[in-house]
């Protein structure tokens, strides 16, 4: 038999795929627990729990069956292929989509298997009673293993990383006939797995029911992974990454490289308008092309996008560039949060220059009264920088006294006034910590300005639409969670009793 065995992917794993490893660990633990029970045959599991078969009467079995495997080779190759295809998806798309894909593909692939075999049993008949019995057996008993989930991740991987390659070898009856070669993802998933499952599913499972592998389950997983991949826009993200890779190469080209890269980055931005990395790249290339107005606007959008994405390290670098190149200043509380991040990263000189520029802008526009909170906080942070970094107590005291003279009895100056009056024992006048934000720093909890919010007087069930959705979803999932917990407890207790010899196995 000719086969293809991949063992690694071209996609780089930039962090640990925790959800993928957790799923592999759960399957491994369940296999260890059930190994003693199924020493003679894994069919013995259903004599105890009736949890490995899936049918329309007990939907939870369609989910529980993915954690149970027949032997070591079954679980090893399932988990091996799962890691190859699922780990890159989890790293790029997050754990939430990983678990959603596991849950939906497990349910859908199980029922697709049952439905497909049932349809074949209606329209195809055989004179051999054994074949007819096998068809009924596949309908009402089902099977075990996470192959449907693996197929879903393989198809989602194909949509997300269409142009990426796998590394593996081709074998013939178990003997490798090639060295390690690059294999395109579409050759592996479409040309080999999908075509093989279609052929064996129709002839060896649907017509003659002579195989022991659930090929229709694999096809159901393929379909579930394909639908979810397009629903989540994996094809657009793949196209975006394709543009980004080309733009990064074009930047290195002399003379016309930046112009071509600028257009390519704009094409990527059309597919993902809120991506901070693309906006930052456009700002840098625009600055190199002397498009200062466009570059400044892209820097502003990049800072806002990176703030939403909570990427502090990239945000600090981006904003530092924006200030040095375009003197980009925000006349809002957002400016203080950016200054706090700069101080947290140890870039106090940049923070000092930004605050001086901010205070001069407010004074030049006569906004000291309307922006008194922002102005006072900025001046206090400046005083803290003088006190903490430059060790200039005399200038620090002068700043505080000037604020007390301009804004007498202002509530924001109550703490500085008390510290100034009681100073004498401490080495520093102020005790502020940018790593733990508080007064006078600020943390933006909502990127939308308060004046932009629109309060609608609607019924409570319309206002709290998200809450009602989560509540209804919780009601639906709570029985499944309860059954899963009981299932794990039954398996553990029964396995312990079986090992102690108190229960016949």
N, C-alpha and C positions, 0 to 999 in steps of 0.2 A: 504494500500500500504506500502511495506517495503522500507525503505530508510536509507541512511547514511548521517549524518550531521557533517562535521568537523568544528572546530572553531579555531584551532590553529595548528601550525606546529612545528616540532622539530628543524628546522633550526633557529639559533639565528640571530636576526637582530642587527648588530653591528652599524648601522647608520640609519638615517631617509630615507625611500624610497620616495624621493621627486617626482619622475616622476609618481609613482603609485598614490600618493595622489593628484597630479595635474590632472591626468585623472579622478579620482573619483570626484574631485571638478567640473571639466568641465561638466561631465555627470549630476551631481546634479543640477548645475545652469541651464543647458538646460532643465532638467525635471521641475524645478520650473517655468521657463519661459513658457514652453509649457503646464503646468498643467492647466492654465486658458483656453487655447485654446481647450484642449481636455477634458473639464469637462464632457461633455456628452459621447463622444467617441473619442479615439485617431485617429480614421479614419478621423476626421475632419482636421487633420494636412495636409493630402494629398489634401484635397479640396482647401487648401490655397497655399501650396508650392510644392507639388509633390516631396518631398525630402526624404520621408521615404521608398519609394519603390525602389527596385533596379532591373534594367533590362539592357540589352545589349545596349540600346540606350543612357542611361545616366549613365556612370560608376561612377560618383561622388556619386550617391545615395548609392552605396555599402559601402562607407565610412561614409557618413552622418548618416545613419540609426543606427550606433552603439551608438550614443549619445542620442537617443530618446527611452524612455521606456513607457510602457503602464500604469503602476500604481506604487504605492509605493512598493509593495512586489516584483515587477519585478526588479526595480532598486536596492532595498536593497539587495536582494540575489545575484544579479549579481556583485555588488560592493563588497559585503562581500567575495564572493568566489574569486574575482579578487585580493583582498588584500592578502588573504591567499597564493595564488600561485604566484602572480607577485612580491610581496614585497621581498621575498628571492632571486628571480632571479635578480631583479634590484640591490640589495645590493651586490650580488656576481659578476654580469656580467656587470653592468653599465647601465646608462640611454639610451645610443645610441641603444643598442640591444633591450631595452624595447620598444622604439618607433618604431623601425623597425618591431618588432614582432606584435605590435598593427596594424600598417599600412597594412602589408602583410596579416595577418590573417583576418582582416576586409574585404579586397577585395576578398581574395580567398574563405573564408567561404560563402560570399554572392553569388558569382558566382557558387560555388559548390552546394549550395542549389537550385539555379535556374536550373542548368544543371541536377542535379539528378532527380528533379520533372519532368522536361521536358522529360528525358529519360523514366521514368515510364509512362508518358502520351502517349508516342509513342507505347509502347508494351503492355500496359494494358488498357482495356476499360471496362466500367461499363454501365449497362442499366439504372442506376439511373442518371438522368441529373444533379442532385445537386452535386454528386461526381465529374462528369466531369467539372462542373463549378468551383468547389473548386480547382481542379488541375490547370486550367487556371488562376485562381485567384492567386495561389501561385507562378506561373511562372512569371506573369507580374506585380504583386503587391509586392510580397516579404514579408518583415516583419521588425520589429524594435528590438533593444536591442543589448547589447554587449556580448551575450552568446557565439558567435563564438570566440571572442577574449579571453573570460574566458577559453574556452576549449583549445585554443592554449597554453595559459600559464600553464594550468593543465598538458598538455602533455609534454611541455618543462620542467616543474618542475619534472615530473616523470623521464625523461632522466637524468636530472642534479642531482637529489637527490633520486636515486632509492631505497637506503636502509634506507632513513629517514622515520619517521613515522608521521602521523597526529593524533591529539587528538580530539575525538568526541564521538558521541553516535549513536546507531541504534534505529530507531523509527518504529512504526507500526501504520499506519493510523493516523499519527501526534502525537502519544503517545510514548515517549521514553521507550524502554523496557530494556535498559542497562544503567549502569552508564558510566561515562567518561572512555573510553578505548582507548588504542593505536591502530591505524589503519594503516597498511602499505600503502604507497602511491600507489602501483600497485593495491591493492584491491579497493581503492577508484576510481582511474582513469580508470583502465582497467576492473576490475571485476564488477564495478557498473555503472559508467557513460557511458563508451564506449559500453558495452553490452546493456544497456538500450536504448541508442540512436540508435543502430543498429536495435533492435527489433521494437521500436516505429516508427523509420524512415521508415522501409520497409513496415510495415503493416498499420500503422495509418497515414502515410503521403504519401508514395509512391503509395500503392495499393488503399486505400479507401479515402485518403485525408480528414480524419475526425478529426484530431487533430489541435490544434491552436499553437503548439510549433514547432519551426524549428529545428527538430532533425538532418536533413541533414546539416544545418548550423553548428551545433555542431560538426558533423563528419568532415566537411571541416576545421574547426578550429583545430581539433585534428591532421589532416593530415599536415596542415601548421606548427603547432608547432613541430611536429615530424621531419619534413624535416629540419627546421631551427635549431633545437636542434642538430641534427647530423652534419649539415653543420658547426656549430660553435664549434663542438667538445665537447659538453656537456658530452657525454658518457666517453670521455677520462678524463675530469676534475673530473667526479664522481669517476672514478677508481683511479685517483691520490689522491683525498681526502681520499679515503678508505685506501690506503697505508699509508698516513700521520697519520691518526688516529691510525692505528695499530702500526706504528713506535713510536709514542708518548707513547703508552702503553708499548711497549717492552723496552724502555729506562729505565723504572722504575723497570724492573726485575733485580734481582742480577746476578752476574757472567757473564752469556751469553747475557744479555739484550742489551748491546751496539753493540755487533757483529750482532745480529739479526736485530736490528734497522738500522744499517749501510746498510745492504743489502736491507732492505725495503725502506729506503730513496732513494737508487740508483734506485730501480724499479719506484718510483714516479718521479725521475728526468728524466728517459727515456720518460715519458709521457709529461713532461713540462721542457725541458732543460734550459730555461732561467728564471726559477722561483727563485727569490732571497731568499725566505724563505726556500726552500728546500736546496739550496746550503749552506746557513748559518747553517742549521741543520746538514748537512753532515760534514761541517768544525768543528763544535763543537764535534760531536760524534767521528770524526777522531782524534781530539786532545786527547780525553779521551782514545782512543785506542792506543795512541802513534804513530799514522801514521802521523808524522809531515809534511812530504813532501806533501802528499795528502791533509792534513788539510790546509796547506798554500795555495795550489792552489785553493781549494774550497773557502777559505776566499777571495782570489783575485777575483774570478768569482762572489762571492756573493756581494762584494762591487760594482763591475761594474753593476751587475743586479739591485741592489737596487738604484743605481744612475739613471739608465734608468727609473725605476719605480717611482722615485722622492719620496721615502719614507724616509724622513730626519731623523726621530726619530730612526727608525730601522737601518739606515745606520750609524749613529753616534755610536750606541752600537756595531755594527758589526765591524766597523773599529777600534774602541778602543780595542776590543778583539784581532783583527788581529795584532795590533802593540804590545800589551802586550805579546802575545803568540809567534809571529813569526817575529816581527820587520818588518812588511810588509810596504814597501815604494814604491811609484810610482815616477819615475824620469820624471815627466811631469806636465803640468798645472793642471791635475786632482788632484795632491797632494795638491795644494793650495786651491782648492774648498773643499776638505775634511777637511783641517785645518780650513777653514772658518766656516764650519758647526759645528766643534767641539767648536770653539770660540762662535758661536751663541748659542750653548747649554750650555755655561758656563764652559766647560772642558778645561780651558786654560793651565793647567799644562801638560796634554796629548799633546796638540798642541805644546807647547814649546819643549817637548822632541822629538816629531816627526820632527820639523823643525831643531833642532840641529843635529839629525841623518841624515836628508836629506842633510844639508850643508856639513857634514863630508863625506858623500858618494860622493858628487860632487867634493869635494877637493881631496879625495883619488883617484878618477878616472881621475883627471886632466880635468874635464869638465867645468871649470869655464868660459872659453871663448866660448865654443859651447852652454853652457846652462846659459849664463850670465843673461838672462831675468829671468829665473826660480830662479837662485841663488840670484840675487838682490832682487827680490820680497820676497823670503823666509827670507833673512836677515832683510829686512824692517819690515816684520810682527813680527820677533823676537824682533826687537827694539821697536815696538809698544807694545808688551806684557810686555817688561821690563818697558816701560814708563807708560802703562795704569794699569797693575795689580801689578807689584812689586814696582812701584814708585821709580825706580832707574835711575834717570836722568843722573848721571855721566856715568854709563855703557851704557846707550842709546846713549849718545853723542859719546862715544868711538867707538861704532859699526858704526855710520854714518860716522865718520871721517875716519875710516879704509876703508869703501866702497869708499869714495871720493878719497882716496889715491890710491886704487887699480884700480878704474874705473873713471879716471878724465874726466869730461865733458860728462858723459854718460847721455842720455836724461831721463832715468828712475830716475836719482838722482837729477833732477832739482827741484822738489817739496821739497824733504828733505833738499837740500842745502838752499833753500829760507827759510824754516821753522827754520833751525838751525841758520841762520844769523839774523832773525827777532824775535827769541825767547826772551821772557822777560815778556810779559804781560799775556800769557795764563798759565794755570796750567799744561797743558800737551803739549808735543812737537808735537805730531801727532793728527790728527782728522780722524781716520778710524772707520768705522762702519760695523762689519761683517753681521749685519741683512740687510744692504743695500749695496750689494757688489759693489765695484769699485776698483780703484787703492789703494793698491797693490794686492787686492784679484782678483780672476777671477772666472767667471761662465762658465761652459761648456755648450754651446748651442747645440753642436752636438757631441755625443759620439764617432763618427768615426774620426779618425785622418785625417788631411788634406792630408798627403802623400798617404793615402789609397784611395783617391777619384780618379776616372778615368773620364776624360772629353772626351766625345764622340761627334764627329762632325756629328750630325744627323739633319734631318729636324726638324723644330720647332714643328710640330704636333707630332713627336715622342719623342722629348725631354720633352715636356710639356703634356705628356699623362694624368697625373693626373688632370691637369687643364682642358683639353678638356672633360674628363669624368664628372667632376663636372659641367662644363658649360652645357653639354648636359642634365645632370640630372636636373639642374636648369630650363632649358627650358621646360622640361616635367612636372615638379612639379609646375611651376608658375601658370598655369591655375587652378590647383586644389586649390592652396592657395588663389587665387583671388575668386574663387567660394565659398570657405569656409568663407572668410571674408564677402562676400555679403550675404551669407546664414544667418550668425549670425546677421548682420544688419537688414535683413528682419524680422527675428524672433523677435528681440527686438522691432523694430518699430511697427510691427503688434500686439505684445502683449500689448504694451503701449496703442495703439489705442483701442484694445479690452477691456482693463480694464477701459478706459475712456468712454466706451459706444458708441464710434463713429463708430464702426464696428460690424456688427452682428456676434454673435458667436453661 
